[in-house]
């Protein structure tokens, strides 16, 4: 099939086949960009978790230094205890960190709606192109007696639009599900980091309570003396 025949088939589909390469390009571009972005987020999440894992508690400058070295979206979570050092209640800190997580999720989901729309739109446009092509195929019924293969050839060409739409939808669906699963893993990393920070706040509270309980008998002893 040469370029002239391809142009004739695309024209017979009402120009729908001309849109298919554009939709495929959009799907591939969004998929590759989001794949690279989310893979980078997974790596940064692992680095942030390893850094926080070595902290005994949230006291001192260690957490602030880790937050400064971290990047989006984990930096926003790590900065929570740094911005509110006066909060010693784990429930209150949990709410603040949950707010930070919720503010970052829409940014992770950015541009995935384009891929989702492409997956839905491509087969519908392909079906529309096939219907338009079938109109042209039925117009040759008067000449079908002289050339029986004319009608079957026209129907086959009309089905190319549906085939193209289905191929784009399949590629886009696989990419979308893979990216969505990757995004859920990044959100899980942020939730894990939030829990790690809360646990280290609890460790700080327990250490203060232990110091206070050990110092109490000395106070009574001093009073009795």
C-alpha positions as CSV (number, residue, x, y, z in Angstrom):
1,X,0.0,0.0,0.0
2,X,1.5,3.3,-1.1
3,X,0.9,6.8,0.3
4,X,-1.8,7.5,-2.2
5,X,-3.8,4.5,-1.2
6,X,-3.3,5.3,2.5
7,X,-4.5,8.8,1.9
8,X,-7.6,7.5,0.1
9,X,-8.4,5.1,3.0
10,X,-7.9,8.0,5.5
11,X,-10.2,10.2,3.4
12,X,-12.8,7.5,3.2
13,X,-12.9,7.3,7.0
14,X,-13.8,11.0,7.1
15,X,-10.3,12.0,8.1
16,X,-10.5,9.9,11.3
17,X,-7.4,7.9,10.4
18,X,-5.4,11.2,10.2
19,X,-6.1,11.6,14.0
20,X,-4.9,8.2,15.0
21,X,-1.1,8.9,14.7
22,X,-1.7,12.1,16.8
23,X,-3.5,10.2,19.5
24,X,-0.8,7.5,19.5
25,X,1.9,10.2,19.8
26,X,0.0,11.8,22.7
27,X,-0.4,8.5,24.5
28,X,3.3,7.5,24.1
29,X,4.5,11.0,25.2
30,X,2.5,11.1,28.3
31,X,3.3,7.5,29.2
32,X,7.1,8.0,28.8
33,X,7.1,11.3,30.7
34,X,5.1,10.0,33.6
35,X,7.1,6.7,33.7
36,X,10.3,8.6,34.1
37,X,8.8,11.0,36.6
38,X,7.3,8.3,38.8
39,X,10.4,6.2,38.7
40,X,12.4,9.1,40.0
41,X,9.8,9.6,42.8
42,X,10.2,6.0,43.8
43,X,14.0,6.4,44.1
44,X,13.6,9.6,46.1
45,X,11.1,8.0,48.4
46,X,13.5,5.1,49.2
47,X,16.3,7.6,49.9
48,X,14.1,9.7,52.2
49,X,12.9,6.5,54.1
50,X,16.5,5.3,54.6
51,X,17.5,8.7,55.9
52,X,14.6,9.0,58.4
53,X,15.1,5.4,59.5
54,X,18.4,6.3,61.1
55,X,16.9,9.1,63.2
56,X,16.2,8.1,66.9
57,X,13.7,11.0,67.2
58,X,12.7,14.4,65.7
59,X,15.0,16.4,68.0
60,X,17.8,18.5,66.7
61,X,18.8,19.7,63.2
62,X,19.1,16.2,61.6
63,X,15.5,16.2,60.2
64,X,15.8,19.7,58.9
65,X,19.0,18.7,57.0
66,X,17.3,15.7,55.5
67,X,14.3,17.8,54.4
68,X,16.7,20.3,52.7
69,X,18.3,17.5,50.8
70,X,15.1,15.9,49.8
71,X,13.0,16.8,46.8
72,X,9.3,17.0,46.0
73,X,7.0,15.4,47.1
74,X,8.7,14.0,50.2
75,X,10.2,17.3,51.2
76,X,6.8,18.7,52.0
77,X,6.2,15.8,54.4
78,X,9.6,16.1,56.1
79,X,9.2,19.8,56.6
80,X,6.0,19.3,58.7
81,X,7.8,18.6,62.0
82,X,10.4,21.2,61.2
83,X,7.8,23.9,60.6
84,X,5.8,23.0,63.7
85,X,8.4,22.0,66.3
86,X,6.1,23.0,69.2
87,X,3.7,20.1,68.3
88,X,4.3,17.1,70.6
89,X,1.0,15.4,70.1
90,X,1.1,12.5,67.7
91,X,-2.5,12.9,66.6
92,X,-2.1,16.6,65.7
93,X,1.2,15.9,63.9
94,X,-0.5,13.1,62.0
95,X,-3.2,15.4,60.7
96,X,-0.6,18.0,59.6
97,X,1.4,15.4,57.7
98,X,-1.8,13.9,56.2
99,X,-2.6,17.3,54.8
100,X,0.8,17.5,53.2
101,X,0.3,14.1,51.6
102,X,-3.1,15.1,50.2
103,X,-1.7,18.2,48.7
104,X,1.0,16.3,46.8
105,X,-1.2,13.5,45.4
106,X,-2.9,15.7,42.6
107,X,0.6,16.6,41.4
108,X,1.5,13.0,41.0
109,X,-1.7,12.4,39.1
110,X,-0.9,15.2,36.7
111,X,-1.5,14.5,33.0
112,X,-2.8,11.0,33.6
113,X,-6.3,12.2,32.6
114,X,-4.9,12.8,29.1
115,X,-3.9,9.1,28.8
116,X,-7.2,8.0,30.3
117,X,-9.1,10.2,27.8
118,X,-7.0,8.8,24.9
119,X,-7.8,5.2,25.9
120,X,-11.5,6.0,25.8
121,X,-11.5,8.3,22.8
122,X,-9.4,6.2,20.3
123,X,-11.8,3.2,19.8
124,X,-14.8,5.5,19.7
125,X,-13.2,7.6,16.9
126,X,-12.2,4.4,15.2
127,X,-15.7,3.1,15.2
128,X,-17.0,6.4,13.9
129,X,-14.4,6.2,11.1
130,X,-15.6,2.7,10.2
131,X,-19.2,3.8,10.1
132,X,-18.3,6.7,7.7
133,X,-16.3,4.3,5.6
134,X,-19.2,1.9,5.4
135,X,-21.3,4.6,3.9
136,X,-18.8,4.8,1.1
137,X,-18.6,1.0,0.8
138,X,-22.4,0.7,0.4
139,X,-22.3,3.3,-2.5
140,X,-20.4,0.8,-4.7
141,X,-23.2,-1.9,-4.4
142,X,-24.4,-0.9,-7.9
143,X,-21.1,-1.8,-9.4
144,X,-20.6,-5.0,-7.2
145,X,-22.0,-7.2,-10.0
146,X,-19.2,-6.1,-12.4
147,X,-16.5,-6.2,-9.7
148,X,-17.5,-8.5,-6.7
149,X,-14.3,-7.7,-4.8
150,X,-15.0,-4.0,-4.8
151,X,-17.5,-4.1,-1.9
152,X,-15.3,-6.5,0.3
153,X,-12.3,-4.3,-0.3
154,X,-14.1,-1.2,0.7
155,X,-15.4,-2.9,3.9
156,X,-11.9,-4.0,4.8
157,X,-10.6,-0.5,4.3
158,X,-13.4,0.9,6.5
159,X,-12.4,-1.5,9.3
160,X,-8.9,-0.1,9.5
161,X,-10.1,2.9,11.5
162,X,-11.5,0.6,14.2
163,X,-8.4,-1.5,14.2
164,X,-6.2,1.6,14.7
165,X,-8.4,2.8,17.5
166,X,-8.2,-0.5,19.3
167,X,-4.4,-0.7,19.0
168,X,-4.1,2.8,20.6
169,X,-6.5,1.9,23.3
170,X,-4.7,-1.3,24.2
171,X,-1.3,0.4,24.3
172,X,-2.7,3.3,26.4
173,X,-4.6,1.0,28.8
174,X,-1.5,-1.0,29.6
175,X,0.5,2.1,30.1
176,X,-2.3,3.8,32.2
177,X,-2.6,0.8,34.6
178,X,1.1,0.5,35.0
179,X,1.5,4.2,35.8
180,X,-1.5,4.2,38.1
181,X,0.0,1.3,40.1
182,X,3.3,3.2,40.2
183,X,1.6,6.3,41.5
184,X,-0.1,4.3,44.2
185,X,3.3,3.0,45.3
186,X,4.6,6.6,45.6
187,X,1.6,7.5,47.7
188,X,2.3,4.4,49.9
189,X,5.9,5.7,50.3
190,X,4.6,9.1,51.5
191,X,2.2,7.4,54.0
192,X,5.0,5.2,55.2
193,X,7.2,8.3,55.7
194,X,4.4,10.0,57.6
195,X,4.1,7.0,59.9
196,X,7.9,6.9,60.5
197,X,7.9,10.6,61.5
198,X,5.0,10.0,64.0
199,X,6.7,7.0,65.5
200,X,9.8,9.0,66.1
201,X,7.8,11.7,67.7
202,X,6.4,9.0,70.0
203,X,9.9,7.9,70.8
204,X,10.8,11.5,71.7
205,X,7.8,11.7,74.0
206,X,8.7,8.4,75.7
207,X,12.3,9.5,76.2
208,X,11.1,12.6,77.9
209,X,8.7,10.6,80.1
210,X,11.5,8.2,81.0
211,X,13.8,11.1,82.0
212,X,11.0,12.6,84.1
213,X,10.3,9.3,85.9
214,X,14.0,8.7,86.7
215,X,14.4,12.3,87.9
216,X,11.4,12.2,90.2
217,X,12.8,10.0,93.0
218,X,15.8,12.2,93.2
219,X,13.5,15.2,93.8
220,X,11.8,13.3,96.7
221,X,15.1,12.2,98.1
222,X,16.4,15.7,98.0
223,X,13.2,16.9,99.8
224,X,13.5,14.3,102.5
225,X,17.1,15.2,103.0
